[in-house]
Amino acid sequence: MDALYVRQLKLGTMDNFVYLVGPRDSQEVLVVDAAWDVPAIERALLEDGKRLVGAFVSHCHGDHTNGLPELLSRHDVPVYAQREEVDFSANLRGLVPGALRALDPGAEVTVGGRAFQALHTPGHTPGSQCLLAQDALVSGDTVFINGCGRCDLNGGDPEAMYRSLSQVLGKVPDSTLLLPGHDYANVPVAAMGDVRQKNPYFGFGDVASFVAYRTRPRR
């Protein structure tokens, strides 16, 4: 990731990762999933000499969005969410009504003169999205290093999750670094090639087998 700046912040009580992401040669960054501790996010910006130009929302759940109102009270920036998530979540619309920018699948967000891509990856929620930033993928709760997001909550869909993993994230280059939304593994980042080899949710060749495994009884 020589050309990319990434600051990974572990914040809150649910092992969340919050990210600052931007081109290394620019001061501009996005914050991905602003939650839990806005002063910590601001300290990281100050320490690294970065300027916030937007907030990217992987999905609407509170552990990924609860810092947005405080953040927007001090930073006049747009908040990028998938259009399906905006339509799905009244809570998200209520958090940031004037700042929301609805994205279509594959839309680009420009940061420091670079185009980052919003990949629509439903399954955990209807409008879950990942940020493909050069050679890094910030995945929210779509996929973790050793797992994938729950599909049994409101708006969850295991068939959509299978398509997101196999058809959308399956096309991301092996060398891309996965930056997950939670610290659920023994390493905080991993290459997508390694993830696809070791993560069991990438090992199913058909949707029925994937759904049966993803919806097995939780222990």
N, C-alpha and C positions, 0 to 999 in steps of 0.2 A: 504493500500500500504506500509506495514511495510518494505518489502524487496526491494522496488523500490524507486529510487530517481527521482523526477520530479520537474523541475523548469518551471513554466508557465510565459511567458513574453508577455505582451500585447504591440504590437509595430505597428507603422505606422498609416495611415489615414483611414484604412478600418476595424478597430477593429480586426486585425489579432492576433491570438495567435501563438507564436513560442515556441517550447518546447526543453528543455534539458532532456534527459531520459537515465537512466542507472541503474544498480544494486546499491543499497545503500551502499554495502560493497566494492565497486570498485570506482576508480577515473575515469574510462572510461565512456563516454557518447556519445550519438548521438544527433545532433541537427535536429529537425524535422521542415522543411519548413523555412529555413534560409532566412529572408527577412527584409527589411526596415532599420534596425539599427544594423549593425554588431558590432560596439563598445559596445552596450548594451549587446549583446550575450557574448562577450568576458569578460565584467565586471562580468557577472553572473558566468561564468566559474571560474574566478579568486576568486571571493568571496566565492564560494562553494568548492574550491580546486579540481575542475574537469578537466579532460583532454579530448579534443575532438578527437574522433577516426573515425567519419563518419558523413555524412549528408544524411538524409532520406527525399525524396521528395514525398509528397502526390500526387501532380499532377503538371502540367507544368505552370499554370497561374502565371503571373508576381508578383502578390501580395504574392505569396508563394515562389518565387524563386529569387527575385531581389537582394538578398544579396549574392548569391552564388559566383559571380566573386570576390567580395571583400574578402569573407571568404576564398576562395581557394588561394588568393594571399598571405595569411599569415598562412594557415594551409594545409599541404599536406595530405588530407584525401580523401577517396572514397566518391562518391555521388551515393546513391542507388535509382533507379527508376524502376518501372515496365517496362518490355520489350515492352509492347504495348504502353506505354507512350513515350518511347525512339523512337519507330518507328513513332509515331503520330506527335511528336513535333520537328520540325527543330529548333525552338527557344531554347528548352532545350538542344539539342545536341550542339548548338552553344555556350551556356553559359559555359559548362563544358566538352569539348570534350574529354580530356584525363582522366578525373576523373570518368566518368560515369561507373557504374556497373549495367547492366541490370538484373533484378530479374524476375524469373518466379513466377506464383501464388503459394503462400504458402511457398516460400523460406524463409530461416532463415538468420538473421544477428546476428553475435555473438558480444556481448558487455560485457566486464568484465567477460568473462567466461559463460555468460547466452545467451541463444538463444531466440531472439525476432523474431516474425513471420510477414512477409509481406502478408497481405490479399488483393488480387486483388478485387477491388470493383468498377467496371465501372458504368457509368451512368452520372456523371458530366463530365468526359472525359473518353476516352477508356481505359486509363491505370491508373486511380485513384487507390490509395492503402491506406490502413490503417495499422498502426503499432500496433500489439498486443504484448505489453510488459508486461509479467507476468499478473498482474491483472488490467491493464490499456489499453485502446484502444485510440490511437491518430488518429483522423478520417479525418483530413483535411477538404475538402468540401463535403465529401460523406454524412455525417449526422451531424446535430447539435442537441442540446438538444431539441429544439422544431420544427425542420424542417429538410430538406435535401437540397443538392446542386441543383442548377439550371440544367435543362436538355435541355435548348433551345439554348445554346451556341454551338460553333463549336465542334463537337465530342460528344455532349450530346446525351443521349439515355434513355428515361424514362422507357422503358421496361427493359433495363439493370439495371437501378437504382432499380426497383422493385425486381429483382433477387438478387441484392447485399444486399438490406435490409432484404429481407425475407429469403434468403437461406444462405447467408454468415454471416451477422451480427446477424441474428436471432439465430445463434448457439453460440454466445458469452455468457458466463455465466452472470446471472442477477447481480452478485456482482461486475462485471468489471466496472471500472470508465471510463466514456466517457470523453475524452479530445478533444473538438472540435477545428476546425481551425479558428473560429471567435467568438467573444464575442457578441452573438446574443440573449442571454437569461438573465434572472434575477439572474442566478447563473452561475459560470464559469465551473463547472463540475457537473456530475450527474451519478448515478448508471444506468447501462444499463437496469436493470429491471424496474426502474422508467421511463426511456426514452421510452421503448417499450410500456408502459401503457399509457403515456400521449402524445407522439409525434404522430400527426395524420397520418404521413406517414407509420407507422407500423400497422395501423388499417385496411388495405385492404386485403381481402382474395383472390383477383384475380387481374391479371395484368391489365385488361381493366379498372376496377374502379380506380386503382392507376394512370394509364396514364391519364384518364380523369380529375382527380383531379390535378395531377402535371402540366398538360398543360392547365389548365383553364386560362382565360385571366388575366394578371397581372394588378393590380390597381395602 
